Amino acid sequence: MTGRTTRTPLRVGLVGYGLAGSVFHAPLIAATEGLALDTVVTSNPERQDQARAEFPDVRVAASPDELFDRAADDLDLIVIASPNKTHVPLATTALKAGLPVVVDKPIAGTAAEARELAALAEEHSLLLSVFQNRRWDNDFLTLRKLLTEGELGDVWRFESRFERWRPQPKGGWRESGDPAEIGGLLYDLGSHVVDQALALFGPAASVYAESDIRRPGAEADDDTFIALTHTNDVRSHLYVSATTAQLGPRFRVLGSKAGYVKYGLDPQEADLRDGKRPDTADSWGQEPESLYGRVGAGESPLTGGGRPEPTLPGDYPAYYAAVAAALRDGAPNPVTALEAAAALDVLEAARRSARDGVTVTL
């Protein structure tokens, strides 16, 4: 960032303009004060045209090599939103070029690779952050508030579901059975629910998992359950599925004083997919009262038991605001590579548990 002033926006190069790049990263970067989306890397002509249409001032490169040829002089941050198998090599190249990096989850296929990247970033005194946007979901923020205020007492069980009904496989690398692609729901949605559980309740002591391929023609896991016992004795039951005909609550959290039950997904992803932008929407991340979760004891929330708990607004923009503050002012990294490595420890243990039918001690 030589020659950059504190008021000049930091120039961002975005590698990948598929779902992650176009729906999440590009709009959030563009909406963040102090950041400027400078270059998008994609070899797909239609996606190149899409990027130019959505961000008229953006430059387009056809390959990461084109970006890295000039990145050290022209850019201040690299964001990697390309397929999972490219995360480690691209992050390694960027860090060795002297550039801070944001990597979409999962940062790597193994915890060992994540820790190697963390060591490389530390060696070069560079930011390496992982995009775990679900820490800024509305329900997660609301639950964290309830826990901080002691509303639930001592938490005994945390149930988290990221379920969908997609009876026909969509194909593509995310559903590939090739281990090199790092596909399947365990590493896709599982990265989210495991990260949230660890962020809320701390390290896991043991992991048990069941993982299945249910749909005809599917190659990778599409229905997976993970049970964690945390070192503080909280138990987390985590479900990720593309085969759920009737969706369960997003969260059910049971404590010594009360429980919290919340249905429905945070609206931010749907709004981003619809083309809405956080810098132009007055009610960004907010949901109607009809979707509020409920807090209570001894009564069913489905019959009006407990009290409605107003859902805090979701805030995906807070992630990139924190990245900008970390680069500008030395503020804390919002999601470190070592935190991502801890989640990968759990995912690797879950894969072993499901394969061998055992409980894995960490």
ABEGO torsion letter per residue (X at the ends): XBGBBAABBBBBBBBEABAAAAAAAAAAAAABBGBBBABBBBABAAAAAAAAAABAABBBBABAAAAAAAAAAABABBBBABBAAAAAAAAAAAAAAGBBBBBBOBABABAAAAAAAAAAAAAAGBBBBBBBAAAABAAAAAAAAAAAAGAAEBBABBBBBBBBBBABBAEEAAABABAAAGBEAAABAAAAAAAAAAAAAEBBABBBBBBBBABBGBABBABBBBBBBBAAGBBBBBBBBAABABBBBABBBBBAABBBBBBEBBAAAAAAAAGBBAAABAABGBBBAAABBBBBBGBBAAAGBEBBBBBBBBBAAAAAAAAAAAAAAGBBBABBAAAAAAAAAAAAAAAAAAAAGBBBBX
